[in-house]
Structures are given as structure tokens and as C-alpha cells.
Amino acid sequence: RKIFDNWGDYFDGDFEMIEMEYGTSLGPIDIAGFTNERDVLVEVKRKRGSLKDVTQLRRYVEAMEARGRPCSAYLAAPEISSNALKCLEKHNLHFLEVDFDGRQEGETGAEAGG
């Protein structure tokens, strides 16, 4: 649970977490938050991120953007498959490489915050 204490460190700007396990009609989003400019969604995987995980994240983004507010989305995991990373980048989503001691390793994909 320590990793959930410092999500603001992963994003540029004024990220504020709304809720962990944020309920949607598609199921719970692991972390939902916002900045002044957009909603921020984070799907957390304790193991390697997969294409299935990216598809899940895309569905969450589509549902949230249907509400009329821009959204940035991140798949946070210790590692990611090459196909999943390509799919993230194709859809302007982001990968956060994290360990579960609570520190950030790095980000790939588009810039944090959009």
C-alpha cells in the first residue's frame, strides 16, 4: 500500500487523487484523480502489463471522456510487454514503470499530464 501514498510524485503539476478503486459501470479504476486540466486514471498491475490491461485502460478512458472532460491514463507496472507498450503509445496512453517499494522508476510514452 505504500506505493499509493505518493502518486502526486509521478505527475507534473497539481495532481490530486480522488479515490482508489473508483467505481465505474465498467468496473473499478485503481486510482482516479485530476489536475486543473484533466482527469487522470491509473491502472496498477503488480506484474507485467499486457495487451489485455491496455484494452481495459482504453475502455475506462473512453467512458470517462464521454463525460466531456479530457483524460490522461497510465498503466503502472514493474514492466510491460512490447506489444502492450506499442498499443499504449498508439492510443496516447502512458506507461509508468514502478516498483512496489514506493518509488518511481520512469515513464515511457507521451509526456505526463498529456
C-alpha positions in Angstrom: 0.0 0.0 0.0 3.0 2.3 0.4 3.1 3.0 -3.4 -0.3 4.6 -3.2 0.8 7.2 -0.8 2.8 9.3 -3.3 1.0 9.3 -6.6 1.4 13.0 -6.9 5.2 12.5 -7.3 4.5 10.7 -10.6 2.8 13.6 -12.4 3.8 17.1 -13.4 1.5 19.8 -11.9 -1.1 19.6 -9.3 -2.3 16.0 -9.3 -4.8 15.3 -6.6 -6.1 11.7 -6.0 -9.9 11.4 -5.8 -10.2 7.8 -4.9 -8.7 4.4 -5.0 -10.9 1.7 -6.6 -13.0 4.4 -8.2 -16.3 2.8 -9.3 -17.5 2.9 -12.9 -20.0 1.0 -14.9 -17.1 -0.9 -16.4 -15.6 -1.8 -13.0 -13.3 -0.1 -10.6 -10.4 2.1 -11.8 -7.4 1.5 -9.4 -6.7 5.2 -9.0 -8.7 8.2 -10.2 -7.5 11.8 -9.7 -7.3 15.1 -11.5 -5.2 18.1 -12.3 -6.5 21.6 -13.3 -6.6 20.5 -16.9 -7.8 16.9 -16.9 -8.9 13.7 -15.2 -6.1 11.2 -14.5 -6.7 7.4 -14.4 -4.1 4.9 -13.3 -4.5 1.1 -13.7 -2.0 -0.7 -11.4 -0.5 -4.1 -12.2 1.8 -5.8 -9.8 3.3 -7.9 -12.6 4.0 -7.3 -16.3 1.5 -5.1 -18.1 -0.2 -6.9 -21.0 -2.3 -6.0 -24.1 -5.4 -7.0 -22.1 -4.5 -4.4 -19.5 -4.1 -1.7 -22.1 -7.5 -2.7 -23.6 -9.1 -2.4 -20.1 -7.5 1.1 -19.6 -8.7 2.3 -23.0 -12.3 1.3 -22.1 -12.0 3.3 -18.9 -10.7 6.4 -20.8 -13.5 6.2 -23.4 -16.1 6.0 -20.6 -14.6 9.0 -18.8 -14.1 11.1 -21.9 -17.7 10.6 -22.8 -18.4 12.8 -19.8 -16.8 15.7 -21.7 -13.5 16.2 -19.8 -10.1 15.4 -21.1 -8.4 12.4 -19.6 -4.8 11.1 -19.3 -4.3 7.4 -18.4 -1.4 5.4 -17.2 -0.6 1.7 -16.8 1.6 1.4 -13.8 3.6 -1.9 -13.5 7.1 -3.1 -13.0 7.4 -4.0 -16.7 5.3 -4.2 -19.8 5.2 -6.4 -22.9 6.4 -4.8 -26.1 3.0 -5.2 -27.8 1.3 -3.6 -24.9 3.7 -0.6 -24.9 3.1 -0.1 -28.7 -0.6 -0.1 -28.1 -0.4 2.4 -25.3 1.7 4.7 -27.4 -0.7 4.3 -30.4 -3.6 5.5 -28.2 -1.6 8.3 -26.5 -1.7 6.4 -23.2 1.3 6.2 -20.8 3.3 3.6 -19.0 4.7 4.2 -15.6 7.5 1.8 -14.6 7.2 1.3 -10.9 8.5 -0.9 -8.2 6.4 -1.7 -5.1 8.7 -0.1 -2.6 7.0 3.1 -3.5 9.4 4.9 -5.8 9.1 5.9 -9.4 11.4 4.3 -11.9 10.4 6.1 -15.1 7.8 6.9 -17.7 7.5 6.0 -21.3 5.0 7.2 -23.9 3.8 10.7 -24.1 4.6 13.3 -21.5 2.9 13.1 -18.1 -0.2 15.1 -18.0 -1.0 14.8 -21.7 
